[in-house]
Amino acid sequence: MNVDSICPRSTIVGTLSSSSSSLLLLPATEYYRTLIVTGGMNGEVHFIACDGSNDVVKMPSRTGSPITALTIGNLRGRVRTRPELVAIAADGLLQCVHPPYSHHSSVYTQTVQSNIAAAHIMDVDGDGQEELVVIMTDRVVRSFRWSLESSRLHPVNKWEVPNQISGLSIGESVTSLRSAEVWLSQLRARFYVCVPFSGQQPTVIYPQNKEVRSDVMLIPFRSHYIHIMGTIISNIVIVETRDRTAIILQDILLCDLSGSYSYWRFANYCRYGSKRKRGRL
């Protein structure tokens, strides 16, 4: 089988004051350049420019807990068009700021539930206002919505699933074009859970193909966000069903946290023929 390897375009190197606990890439918009945002084990958030300038801006820590989730979106009201970065710490401290951050930036803070491992902002119910969806470290999925009257985030829904969550994907619902759903891979289980954001109860679904093992993650129709919990990942396969090809990603993020230095390198990836629609963890 012929395999074509494509080398990474560049290597990004940054120096942080502590080990990184979360990472988010912000593509360039009319408001900011392409940025890499890192959350530190000490609660700091760093904004690293990707234009060769080596500019690193630090948002000081407001908590001693690690930053465990980073996301971007228009969270605080539908009238706002400039996206906000949301950083959530392990103790539940949530911070909202407009990137690029400066020492004069206004930072909104609020305490939510602790032990949040992943977060995503999108309009999950089609009402024109974006919600915050968070995945907990145990078996819980929650959603929050910004209230213009109280100027605070309020909880909307809470779902509990059978097993610990090992991977998630948020996308459009196949049954309703105006709503979204999240598919959750369950740790060491041969089933996944579909959680509709319409408020209905989660549905446990078993794959019809008996060849699908517990190390395979299924994703919804038109997926917008994919997050894999933990670090025990051998590779990720992205399948293009039209031309029956796939892209395999190996060592997507390579981190060396020795001392006070952190290095990021986007690894090689290759394209090869495939007949199965499968994403392997």
Secondary structure, DSSP 8 states (H G I E B T S, - for coil): ---EEE--S--EEEE-SS-EEEEEEE---SSS--EEEEEETTS-EEEEESSSS--EEEE--SSSS-EEEEEEE--S-TT--S-EEEEEETTSEEEEE-SS--TT---EEEE--S-EEEEEEE-SSSSSS-EEEEEESSSEEEEEEEETTTTEEEEEEEEE-SS-EEEEEEEE-SS-TT-EEEEEEETT-S-EEEEETTS---EEE--S-TT--TTEE---TTEEEEEE-SS----EEEEETTTTEEEEE-SSS----STTEEEE----EEEEE--S--EE-
